Amino acid sequence: MTSGAIQTWRVRAQASLPDGVTFVREAVLRSSPDPTRPLVVLAWLEGAPAPAAADAKTDENHAVRP
């Protein structure tokens, strides 16, 4: 067995309905050498809604413009 970096991904999905209901899920996945199961889910979480676009900040702490 060899050691090395293992590819991992964090995926966030958010859906908002017209009635205001928001559905947020976050997953952490890693690659697998098994071709019948190429990804392994390490975490599946209910997330919090992201802030509104007007409140979002960039790395430079500037407001994001739509």
N, C-alpha and C positions, 0 to 999 in steps of 0.2 A: 504494500500500500504506500502511495506517495502522499506527501503533504503539500499543501499549497492553498492559494486563495480559492474560496468557494463563492461563486456568484450568488448574490442575494438581491432581492428587490423588495421595495415597499410600495404598495399600490393603495391608492385612496380613491374611493368612488363616492360621489355625493349627488343625490337627486332631490330636487325640490318640486313638490306638487303645487298646483294653483291654489289649493286650500291652505298652504303654508306648512304642510307636513314635510319634513326633511329626513331623508334616509341616508345615513353615512356608514360606510364600512371601510376598514383598513385591514390589509393583509400583508404579511411578510412571507416571502417565498424564497426557496433556494433551488438551484438546479440539482438534477439527479442523474447519475449515469444510466439509469434504467430507462430505455426508450419507450417502454409502455407507461411510464409515469415520469415524464420529463421535469415536472416541478413538484416540490413538496411544500405544503403549507405549514409554516412554522407558527403563525399566529393569525387569528381571525377575530377582529375586534369591532365593536360598535364605537364609532368615533363621534366627536363633537362637530357640529357644523362649522365651516370655515367662516372667518369674518367677511362682511360685505366687501366688495371690490374697492369701495371708496376708503375703507379702513385698512386695507392691506398695505404692507410696507415692503420695499425692496431691501436688499442687503445694505444699500447706502442710506436707508431710513428716509427715503423719499416716497411720497404717496404714489401709488400706482394709478396711472391715468387710463381710463377706458378707451 
